[in-house]
Amino acid sequence: MLAYQGANIIECGITKHAVLLLHAFPLSAAMWQPQLKALGEAGYAVIAPNAFGIAGSGEWAEWTFTDYAHELVRLLESLKIERATVVGLSMGGYQAFEFYRLYPGKTASLVLCDTRAEADAPAARSVREEFIGAVEAEGAEEAARRMIPNYFTAESSINKPELVAEAAAMIREQSAAVINAAMRAIMMRHDATPLLASIHCPVLVLNGKEDKLTTPETAESIHTLIAGSQLRLLTGAAHISNMEQPDAFNNALLAHLEEVRRS
Protein backbone atom coordinates (compact mmCIF):
# COMPACT_ATOMS: atom_id res chain seq x y z
CA MET A 1 0.00 0.00 0.00
CA LEU A 2 1.40 3.35 -0.99
CA ALA A 3 2.66 5.83 1.58
CA TYR A 4 0.58 8.66 0.22
CA GLN A 5 -2.82 7.13 0.96
CA GLY A 6 -4.87 9.95 2.41
CA ALA A 7 -2.44 12.56 1.07
CA ASN A 8 -3.64 16.10 0.55
CA ILE A 9 -3.32 16.82 -3.18
CA ILE A 10 -4.20 20.13 -4.82
CA GLU A 11 -3.83 20.00 -8.59
CA CYS A 12 -3.87 23.09 -10.78
CA GLY A 13 -4.46 21.82 -14.29
CA ILE A 14 -1.61 20.34 -16.28
CA THR A 15 1.66 21.02 -14.47
CA LYS A 16 5.21 19.74 -14.59
CA HIS A 17 6.06 21.19 -11.19
CA ALA A 18 4.51 20.70 -7.76
CA VAL A 19 5.25 21.57 -4.15
CA LEU A 20 5.85 18.47 -2.02
CA LEU A 21 5.30 19.04 1.73
CA LEU A 22 6.95 16.51 4.08
CA HIS A 23 5.77 16.55 7.68
CA ALA A 24 7.53 16.43 11.06
CA PHE A 25 7.77 13.53 13.52
CA PRO A 26 5.39 12.20 14.73
CA LEU A 27 2.81 14.55 13.24
CA SER A 28 0.86 14.03 10.03
CA ALA A 29 0.30 15.92 6.79
CA ALA A 30 -2.50 17.76 8.62
CA MET A 31 0.21 20.07 10.00
CA TRP A 32 0.43 21.65 6.54
CA GLN A 33 -3.13 22.99 6.39
CA PRO A 34 -2.05 26.68 6.48
CA GLN A 35 0.35 26.05 3.59
CA LEU A 36 -2.08 23.96 1.55
CA LYS A 37 -4.55 26.84 1.62
CA ALA A 38 -2.01 29.55 0.78
CA LEU A 39 -0.28 27.58 -1.97
CA GLY A 40 -3.55 26.48 -3.51
CA GLU A 41 -4.80 30.07 -3.59
CA ALA A 42 -1.54 31.09 -5.27
CA GLY A 43 -2.08 28.55 -8.03
CA TYR A 44 0.51 25.94 -7.13
CA ALA A 45 0.00 22.20 -7.40
CA VAL A 46 0.61 20.85 -3.89
CA ILE A 47 1.06 17.38 -2.40
CA ALA A 48 1.23 16.69 1.35
CA PRO A 49 1.65 12.93 1.87
CA ASN A 50 1.66 10.99 5.11
CA ALA A 51 4.77 8.95 5.89
CA PHE A 52 4.38 5.17 6.17
CA GLY A 53 1.73 4.24 8.73
CA ILE A 54 0.83 7.84 9.58
CA ALA A 55 -2.88 8.72 9.54
CA GLY A 56 -3.91 5.48 7.90
CA SER A 57 -1.20 5.37 5.24
CA GLY A 58 0.23 1.95 4.43
CA GLU A 59 2.04 0.63 7.50
CA TRP A 60 5.50 -0.88 7.28
CA ALA A 61 7.06 -2.56 10.32
CA GLU A 62 10.45 -1.23 9.23
CA TRP A 63 11.25 1.39 6.62
CA THR A 64 13.91 3.92 5.73
CA PHE A 65 13.94 7.35 4.19
CA THR A 66 15.39 5.72 1.08
CA ASP A 67 12.23 3.60 0.82
CA TYR A 68 10.12 6.69 1.28
CA ALA A 69 11.98 8.75 -1.35
CA HIS A 70 11.37 6.02 -3.93
CA GLU A 71 7.70 5.97 -2.97
CA LEU A 72 7.42 9.74 -3.31
CA VAL A 73 8.83 9.56 -6.83
CA ARG A 74 6.26 6.91 -7.71
CA LEU A 75 3.60 9.32 -6.46
CA LEU A 76 4.96 12.19 -8.56
CA GLU A 77 5.15 10.00 -11.64
CA SER A 78 1.59 8.77 -11.13
CA LEU A 79 0.48 12.42 -11.17
CA LYS A 80 2.60 13.19 -14.27
CA ILE A 81 4.75 15.63 -12.27
CA GLU A 82 8.34 15.89 -13.48
CA ARG A 83 9.93 17.95 -10.70
CA ALA A 84 9.07 19.14 -7.22
CA THR A 85 10.01 21.81 -4.76
CA VAL A 86 10.55 19.62 -1.72
CA VAL A 87 9.61 21.33 1.56
CA GLY A 88 10.60 19.31 4.61
CA LEU A 89 10.27 20.25 8.26
CA SER A 90 12.27 18.40 10.94
CA MET A 91 11.92 14.71 9.97
CA GLY A 92 10.62 15.98 6.64
CA GLY A 93 13.92 17.79 6.18
CA TYR A 94 15.80 14.51 6.59
CA GLN A 95 13.52 13.06 3.91
CA ALA A 96 14.13 16.06 1.66
CA PHE A 97 17.89 15.50 1.86
CA GLU A 98 17.41 11.84 0.91
CA PHE A 99 15.08 12.76 -1.95
CA TYR A 100 17.73 15.09 -3.35
CA ARG A 101 20.52 12.55 -2.82
CA LEU A 102 18.63 9.98 -4.90
CA TYR A 103 16.75 12.20 -7.33
CA PRO A 104 18.52 15.54 -7.89
CA GLY A 105 17.04 15.76 -11.38
CA LYS A 106 13.53 15.63 -9.95
CA THR A 107 14.25 18.34 -7.38
CA ALA A 108 13.33 21.82 -8.60
CA SER A 109 14.33 23.33 -5.25
CA LEU A 110 14.57 22.57 -1.54
CA VAL A 111 13.04 24.32 1.46
CA LEU A 112 14.71 22.97 4.59
CA CYS A 113 12.77 23.87 7.72
CA ASP A 114 13.78 23.40 11.36
CA THR A 115 15.99 20.42 10.50
CA ARG A 116 19.61 19.31 10.61
CA ALA A 117 22.00 17.65 8.15
CA GLU A 118 24.21 15.57 10.45
CA ALA A 119 23.42 12.04 11.62
CA ASP A 120 22.84 11.30 15.29
CA ALA A 121 25.74 11.32 17.69
CA PRO A 122 25.90 8.31 20.08
CA ALA A 123 24.24 10.29 22.88
CA ALA A 124 21.34 11.25 20.62
CA ARG A 125 20.90 7.63 19.54
CA SER A 126 20.71 6.58 23.17
CA VAL A 127 17.97 9.14 23.80
CA ARG A 128 16.04 7.88 20.79
CA GLU A 129 16.35 4.26 21.95
CA GLU A 130 14.99 5.26 25.35
CA PHE A 131 12.13 7.12 23.61
CA ILE A 132 11.24 3.98 21.64
CA GLY A 133 11.10 1.91 24.82
CA ALA A 134 8.94 4.46 26.61
CA VAL A 135 6.47 4.78 23.72
CA GLU A 136 6.30 1.00 23.37
CA ALA A 137 5.36 0.78 27.04
CA GLU A 138 3.08 3.84 27.36
CA GLY A 139 1.76 4.47 23.84
CA ALA A 140 1.25 7.60 21.77
CA GLU A 141 0.40 9.70 24.82
CA GLU A 142 4.02 9.32 25.95
CA ALA A 143 5.22 10.58 22.57
CA ALA A 144 2.94 13.61 22.88
CA ARG A 145 4.15 14.30 26.42
CA ARG A 146 7.76 14.34 25.28
CA MET A 147 7.42 16.13 21.95
CA ILE A 148 4.81 18.86 22.45
CA PRO A 149 6.85 21.01 24.91
CA ASN A 150 9.50 21.47 22.22
CA TYR A 151 7.14 22.39 19.39
CA PHE A 152 6.06 25.93 20.25
CA THR A 153 7.33 28.97 22.10
CA ALA A 154 6.30 29.43 25.72
CA GLU A 155 4.19 32.42 24.69
CA SER A 156 2.27 30.44 22.06
CA SER A 157 1.81 27.49 24.40
CA ILE A 158 0.00 29.84 26.79
CA ASN A 159 -1.80 32.15 24.37
CA LYS A 160 -2.56 29.70 21.55
CA PRO A 161 -3.74 26.51 23.30
CA GLU A 162 -5.44 25.43 20.08
CA LEU A 163 -1.98 24.92 18.53
CA VAL A 164 -0.95 22.58 21.34
CA ALA A 165 -4.24 20.70 21.12
CA GLU A 166 -3.99 20.33 17.34
CA ALA A 167 -0.45 18.96 17.43
CA ALA A 168 -1.22 16.63 20.34
CA ALA A 169 -4.26 15.25 18.50
CA MET A 170 -2.11 14.40 15.47
CA ILE A 171 0.31 12.45 17.65
CA ARG A 172 -2.41 10.63 19.59
CA GLU A 173 -3.91 9.48 16.30
CA GLN A 174 -0.84 7.29 15.64
CA SER A 175 -0.12 3.89 17.11
CA ALA A 176 3.01 3.24 19.16
CA ALA A 177 4.25 0.88 16.43
CA VAL A 178 3.91 3.55 13.73
CA ILE A 179 5.62 6.20 15.87
CA ASN A 180 8.51 3.89 16.67
CA ALA A 181 8.95 2.78 13.06
CA ALA A 182 9.34 6.44 12.09
CA MET A 183 11.81 6.97 14.94
CA ARG A 184 13.90 4.03 13.73
CA ALA A 185 13.89 5.51 10.23
CA ILE A 186 15.23 8.74 11.74
CA MET A 187 17.98 6.78 13.49
CA MET A 188 18.95 5.00 10.24
CA ARG A 189 19.13 8.16 8.12
CA HIS A 190 22.19 9.08 6.11
CA ASP A 191 24.46 11.87 7.29
CA ALA A 192 23.57 14.60 4.80
CA THR A 193 26.48 16.86 5.71
CA PRO A 194 28.74 15.62 2.86
CA LEU A 195 25.83 16.25 0.46
CA LEU A 196 25.45 19.95 1.21
CA ALA A 197 28.29 21.26 -0.94
CA SER A 198 26.94 19.36 -3.95
CA ILE A 199 23.41 20.81 -3.79
CA HIS A 200 23.01 23.06 -6.82
CA CYS A 201 19.26 23.70 -6.93
CA PRO A 202 17.74 26.80 -5.26
CA VAL A 203 17.57 26.31 -1.47
CA LEU A 204 15.71 28.18 1.24
CA VAL A 205 16.56 27.41 4.87
CA LEU A 206 13.71 28.36 7.22
CA ASN A 207 13.95 28.14 11.00
CA GLY A 208 12.16 29.39 14.07
CA LYS A 209 14.27 31.90 16.00
CA GLU A 210 13.29 30.19 19.25
CA ASP A 211 13.71 26.61 18.07
CA LYS A 212 15.60 24.66 20.76
CA LEU A 213 15.69 21.34 18.86
CA THR A 214 17.21 22.64 15.64
CA THR A 215 18.55 26.03 16.63
CA PRO A 216 19.19 29.07 14.41
CA GLU A 217 22.86 28.11 14.62
CA THR A 218 21.99 24.71 13.13
CA ALA A 219 20.14 26.43 10.30
CA GLU A 220 23.08 28.78 9.75
CA SER A 221 25.44 25.81 9.42
CA ILE A 222 23.27 24.33 6.65
CA HIS A 223 22.99 27.69 4.90
CA THR A 224 26.76 28.24 5.06
CA LEU A 225 27.53 24.90 3.41
CA ILE A 226 24.99 25.20 0.55
CA ALA A 227 26.31 27.75 -1.91
CA GLY A 228 23.74 30.33 -2.95
CA SER A 229 21.15 29.27 -0.36
CA GLN A 230 18.97 31.74 1.47
CA LEU A 231 18.29 31.79 5.22
CA ARG A 232 15.16 33.12 6.90
CA LEU A 233 14.66 33.06 10.68
CA LEU A 234 11.06 33.42 11.84
CA THR A 235 10.38 35.58 14.89
CA GLY A 236 8.03 34.10 17.47
CA ALA A 237 8.46 30.54 16.23
CA ALA A 238 10.01 27.42 17.73
CA HIS A 239 10.26 23.99 16.09
CA ILE A 240 6.96 23.68 14.23
CA SER A 241 7.37 27.08 12.65
CA ASN A 242 4.86 26.59 9.84
CA MET A 243 1.99 26.18 12.33
CA GLU A 244 3.16 28.76 14.85
CA GLN A 245 3.85 31.59 12.38
CA PRO A 246 1.95 30.54 9.24
CA ASP A 247 1.82 33.99 7.62
CA ALA A 248 5.56 34.62 7.88
CA PHE A 249 6.30 31.04 6.83
CA ASN A 250 3.97 31.28 3.82
CA ASN A 251 5.39 34.63 2.74
CA ALA A 252 8.93 33.23 2.74
CA LEU A 253 7.85 30.06 0.94
CA LEU A 254 5.85 31.90 -1.73
CA ALA A 255 8.75 34.31 -2.36
CA HIS A 256 11.05 31.32 -2.85
CA LEU A 257 8.61 29.64 -5.22
CA GLU A 258 8.28 32.82 -7.25
CA GLU A 259 12.06 32.93 -7.66
CA VAL A 260 12.06 29.29 -8.78
CA ARG A 261 9.23 30.01 -11.21
CA ARG A 262 11.20 32.89 -12.76
CA SER A 263 14.45 30.94 -13.06
Secondary structure as UniProt FT lines:
FT   TURN            3..6
FT   STRAND          8..10
FT   STRAND          17..22
FT   TURN            25..26
FT   HELIX           29..32
FT   HELIX           33..41
FT   TURN            42..43
FT   STRAND          46..48
FT   TURN            52..53
FT   HELIX           54..56
FT   HELIX           65..78
FT   TURN            79..80
FT   STRAND          83..89
FT   HELIX           91..102
FT   HELIX           104..106
FT   STRAND          107..113
FT   HELIX           122..138
FT   HELIX           140..147
FT   HELIX           148..150
FT   HELIX           154..159
FT   HELIX           161..172
FT   HELIX           176..187
FT   HELIX           193..198
FT   STRAND          203..208
FT   TURN            209..210
FT   HELIX           216..225
FT   TURN            227..228
FT   STRAND          230..234
FT   TURN            235..236
FT   HELIX           241..244
FT   HELIX           246..262
//
